[in-house]
Amino acid sequence: MMTIAISAAAMPYNTARNEALFLADKMAYELGLTATQYEAVYEINLDYLLNVDTRADVFGFWWEVRNRDLRYVLSTWQYDRFMASEWFYRPVVWGTGGWTFSIYTRYGVGRMFYHRPAVFVTFKGGHSHRGGSFYAGHHFDKPNPPRGHGNHNNGNHNYNHNNGNWNHGGNHNGNHNGNGNHNPSINHGNRPMTGNG
């Protein structure tokens, strides 16, 4: 199990950008994000990380803004899975000597499933406002829940709300966006990308 910690000060832009990308990549993989959701989730994560300056910020105002914005972007079932996954819901933890990123308790450094979102180069932060949500008026294609989600069970797909694990009853390579369609803007090879895409 690996963790990444940085010093307890304002997060440098490049660090925040790379951590937001890594987190969005894993959210895309586990939550079946569409291309528009992937870009928005990257932006939301970057805004949050750029605003974490003190221990109080980890689960303070900007964390609440992040969660509010994600409610506009994710479908109900995706948001439920997001909240049940500690490494997504609480992405930053205050540790001795600095911040620790929860995502590294689940994924190793450098393993990327998808290409960078188009906004990776152009978005510098600033969509999260103290007023309303930037994402409230936008339309996002939201995938249907995977088969077996909800109260019924077809025997193959079970979501465990206690630990956030998804059991597909077989191998799954992340090739679908949740509604049975392939998403052409995302790398869907059987082998995850490595490095920064």
C-alpha positions in Angstrom: 0.0 0.0 0.0 1.5 3.3 -1.0 0.6 6.8 0.0 1.8 10.1 -1.3 2.2 13.0 1.1 3.0 16.6 0.4 4.0 19.4 2.9 1.3 21.2 4.8 1.1 24.4 2.7 -0.9 25.5 -0.3 -0.7 22.8 -3.0 1.4 23.9 -6.0 -0.6 24.1 -9.2 1.3 21.3 -11.0 0.8 19.0 -8.0 -2.9 19.8 -7.8 -3.3 19.3 -11.6 -1.6 15.9 -11.6 -3.4 14.7 -8.5 -6.8 15.9 -10.0 -6.0 14.0 -13.2 -5.1 10.8 -11.3 -8.2 11.0 -9.2 -10.5 11.8 -12.2 -9.0 8.9 -14.1 -9.9 6.4 -11.3 -13.3 8.0 -10.9 -13.9 7.5 -14.7 -12.8 3.9 -14.4 -14.9 3.0 -11.4 -18.0 5.2 -12.0 -18.2 4.7 -15.8 -18.0 8.4 -16.5 -18.8 9.7 -20.0 -16.4 12.1 -21.7 -18.2 15.2 -20.6 -18.4 13.9 -17.0 -14.7 13.1 -17.0 -13.8 16.6 -18.0 -16.1 18.1 -15.4 -14.9 15.8 -12.7 -11.3 16.7 -13.5 -12.2 20.4 -13.2 -14.1 19.9 -9.9 -11.2 18.0 -8.4 -8.7 20.6 -9.5 -10.7 23.4 -8.0 -11.0 21.6 -4.7 -7.2 20.7 -4.5 -6.2 24.3 -5.4 -8.3 25.6 -2.5 -7.0 23.2 0.2 -4.5 25.3 2.2 -5.1 24.3 5.8 -6.2 21.2 7.7 -9.7 22.8 8.1 -10.0 22.9 4.2 -9.7 19.1 3.8 -13.4 18.6 4.8 -14.4 22.3 5.0 -16.1 24.7 2.6 -14.3 23.7 -0.6 -15.0 20.0 0.1 -18.7 20.8 0.4 -18.5 22.8 -2.9 -16.8 19.8 -4.6 -19.6 17.5 -3.4 -22.3 19.9 -4.5 -20.8 20.3 -7.9 -20.4 16.5 -8.3 -24.1 16.1 -7.6 -24.8 18.1 -10.8 -22.4 16.1 -12.9 -22.9 12.5 -11.7 -26.1 10.4 -12.0 -27.7 9.3 -8.7 -26.2 5.8 -8.9 -22.8 7.3 -9.7 -23.0 9.7 -6.8 -24.0 6.9 -4.4 -21.0 4.9 -5.5 -18.8 8.0 -5.2 -19.9 8.5 -1.6 -19.4 4.8 -0.7 -15.8 4.9 -2.0 -13.7 6.6 0.7 -10.8 7.2 -1.7 -13.1 9.3 -3.9 -15.4 10.9 -1.3 -12.5 11.9 1.0 -9.6 12.3 -1.4 -7.3 14.2 0.9 -6.5 13.3 4.5 -4.4 15.3 6.9 -1.4 13.3 8.0 1.7 13.9 10.0 3.7 16.4 8.1 1.3 17.1 5.3 -1.5 15.9 3.1 -2.1 12.3 2.1 -4.1 11.3 -1.0 -6.5 8.5 -0.3 -6.6 7.2 -3.9 -3.1 5.7 -3.4 -4.5 3.3 -0.8 -6.3 1.7 -3.8 -4.1 2.4 -6.9 -0.4 2.5 -7.4 1.4 5.6 -8.7 1.4 6.1 -12.5 -1.2 3.6 -13.6 -3.6 5.5 -15.9 -6.6 4.0 -17.6 -7.6 7.0 -19.8 -6.2 9.8 -21.8 -6.0 13.3 -20.3 -9.2 15.2 -20.7 -9.0 18.0 -23.3 -9.3 20.6 -20.5 -6.1 19.3 -18.8 -4.0 21.8 -20.8 -6.4 24.8 -20.8 -8.3 24.7 -17.4 -6.4 26.5 -14.7 -9.2 26.4 -12.0 -11.9 28.8 -11.0 -15.2 27.1 -11.8 -16.0 26.7 -8.1 -17.6 29.8 -6.8 -18.9 30.8 -3.4 -22.3 31.5 -5.0 -24.1 28.9 -7.2 -22.5 26.0 -9.0 -20.9 26.5 -12.4 -22.2 23.0 -13.3 -25.9 23.6 -12.3 -27.0 24.9 -15.7 -24.9 22.4 -17.8 -26.2 19.2 -19.4 -24.1 16.0 -18.9 -24.7 12.7 -20.6 -25.2 10.4 -17.7 -24.9 6.6 -18.2 -27.7 4.3 -17.0 -26.8 2.2 -14.0 -25.1 -1.1 -14.6 -27.3 -4.2 -14.7 -28.1 -5.4 -11.2 -27.8 -1.9 -9.6 -30.6 -1.2 -7.1 -32.9 -3.6 -5.3 -33.0 -6.4 -7.8 -30.2 -8.9 -8.4 -29.6 -10.8 -11.6 -26.9 -12.9 -10.0 -23.9 -11.4 -11.8 -23.6 -7.7 -10.7 -23.6 -6.8 -7.1 -22.5 -3.5 -5.6 -21.4 -3.7 -2.0 -22.2 -0.4 -0.3 -20.2 -1.3 2.7 -16.8 -1.3 1.0 -17.4 0.3 -2.4 -16.4 -2.8 -4.4 -18.1 -3.7 -7.6 -18.4 -7.4 -8.4 -19.0 -8.1 -12.1 -19.0 -11.9 -11.8 -16.1 -12.0 -14.2 -13.4 -10.0 -15.9 -14.1 -6.3 -16.7 -11.7 -4.1 -18.5 -13.6 -0.8 -18.2 -14.6 -0.7 -21.8 -18.1 0.6 -21.3 -19.4 4.0 -20.2 -22.2 2.3 -18.2 -24.9 2.3 -20.8 -23.4 -0.4 -23.1 -21.8 2.0 -25.5 -18.1 2.5 -25.9 -16.8 6.0 -25.3 -14.4 6.8 -28.2 -12.6 9.6 -26.4 -11.3 7.3 -23.7 -8.5 4.7 -24.0 -10.3 1.4 -23.9 -7.5 -1.1 -24.4 -7.3 -4.2 -22.2 -4.1 -2.8 -20.8 -4.3 0.4 -18.8 -2.1 3.3 -19.9 0.9 4.1 -17.8 2.4 7.5 -17.1 0.6 10.7 -17.8 -1.1 9.6 -21.0 
